[in-house]
Amino acid sequence: MARLEFNLPEQLKAAAEQRATAGGYDSVDSYIASLIEADETAPITDELEAELLMGLHSGPAEDVTPQFIADLRRRVRARRESAA
């Protein structure tokens, strides 16, 4: 196993130690390694990023109210019935 050393501000060091303990990790090293592994296995692809940006710029947001949900369900049912 390769060794990597780096410096952290005291506040981040304390936070890493707390998270490692709370998460049941054997050490801060294993906690940091798990963060890096998670980052490698869940990258945001260019395509996903483009879709997210398109959604952000698609127009004004709508409040999700009970009426919104009811209308959405009605539209979905209507589409299913027309496709059948």
MODELLER restraints for C-alpha pairs under 7 A, 6 or more apart:
rsr = mdl.restraints
at = mdl.atoms
rsr.add(forms.Gaussian(group=physical.xy_distance, feature=features.Distance(at['CA:16:A'], at['CA:28:A']), mean=6.35, stdev=0.5))
rsr.add(forms.Gaussian(group=physical.xy_distance, feature=features.Distance(at['CA:17:A'], at['CA:28:A']), mean=5.78, stdev=0.5))
rsr.add(forms.Gaussian(group=physical.xy_distance, feature=features.Distance(at['CA:20:A'], at['CA:27:A']), mean=6.31, stdev=0.5))
rsr.add(forms.Gaussian(group=physical.xy_distance, feature=features.Distance(at['CA:20:A'], at['CA:28:A']), mean=5.45, stdev=0.5))
rsr.add(forms.Gaussian(group=physical.xy_distance, feature=features.Distance(at['CA:20:A'], at['CA:31:A']), mean=5.42, stdev=0.5))
rsr.add(forms.Gaussian(group=physical.xy_distance, feature=features.Distance(at['CA:25:A'], at['CA:31:A']), mean=5.92, stdev=0.5))
